[in-house]
Amino acid sequence: MSLRVLIFATTYADTPERVRLTEQWVKLHGTLNPDCNLLLVDSASPLCLNRSCAIQFQFYSFPNNIGHLSRNGPNGPSSRGRDGWGRAFCKGLEIAVADGYDYAVHIEGDSLFRLPVMPIVKQMWRDGVDCLSVPVEGTRRKEVGWVETGLMFFDVGYVADSDFIKKYDWPNRTPSPTPEVIIHGLLGPSLKMMPWKAERGDKSQITVDNVTQLDWVTHCHDSCHESQQIYDRFVEIAIG
């Protein structure tokens, strides 16, 4: 059985720490998944990403950055951006469909995943599963009816046949409901939740010591030295 798999990230690098994390993303996922192709979908990052590394990857760059629905612009709430995340996310799926991939795996550009992808995809194929993800964990409250959009596995045939991209309709998204809620509802019974240990560090609860217990990690990307150490430790354990 030979399956073509695309692992893609949505990226926006506006600090040196995010640039470094994107480079770690390429290193980690390229090392763990030599049998998959990598793609970065970038929303006009103001800082240059290193595209001359040893691990090859595709790069798609939008000519602009249309912002983020849930964040205020320079003029307050009235200047919120559009669904820039959704635009980049849908572009990754569009490329997977257009290029004839069998499976597409979205691992957010500011997150890291330590499990090899191909065994997971092959199990999806054997079991006839359309999409995989995990519940949202690590936020300041318990989220119900949410899916972790930063870590998603898709059967590309399902994406095309279900018209998922059109139904998500990123140009008309509003700040609420969030993408995590919208996508959870769109996928419905086609979504299988996995028992992976995946967590957002929204409460600063992820440390250098306990990050080794996680399979997927995100939201530890500020300028704090310990935050960078957390990602360094995660990469070290994953490929060391």
QUIRAGI-V749258 format. One record per backbone hydrogen bond with DSSP energy under -0.5 kcal/mol. NH is the residue of the N-H (numbers start at 1). CO is the residue of the C=O. If there is no record, write none. Layout:
nh;co
NH;CO
NH;CO
This chain:
nh;co
3;1
5;3
6;103
7;5
7;37
8;6
8;105
9;39
11;9
11;41
14;12
19;15
20;16
21;17
22;18
23;19
24;20
25;21
26;22
27;23
28;24
29;25
30;26
31;27
32;28
33;29
36;33
37;5
39;7
40;58
41;9
41;39
42;40
42;60
43;11
44;42
47;13
51;49
56;54
58;38
60;40
62;42
71;68
73;76
76;73
79;76
80;77
81;68
81;71
82;66
84;67
84;82
87;83
88;84
89;85
90;86
91;87
92;88
93;89
94;90
95;91
96;92
97;93
98;94
99;95
100;97
101;96
102;4
103;4
104;154
105;6
106;104
106;152
107;8
107;105
108;106
108;150
109;10
111;108
112;217
114;215
120;116
120;117
121;117
122;118
123;119
124;120
125;121
126;122
127;123
128;124
129;124
131;190
132;153
133;192
137;135
143;141
147;180
148;134
149;147
151;148
152;106
153;132
154;104
155;130
156;102
156;154
157;102
159;155
160;156
161;157
162;158
163;160
164;159
167;163
168;164
169;165
172;169
173;170
181;178
182;178
183;179
184;180
185;181
186;182
187;183
188;184
190;187
191;188
192;131
193;191
194;133
198;196
199;216
200;137
201;218
203;138
204;201
211;207
212;209
213;210
214;211
215;197
216;197
217;112
218;199
219;110
228;224
229;225
230;226
231;227
232;228
233;229
234;230
235;231
236;232
237;233
238;234
239;235
240;236
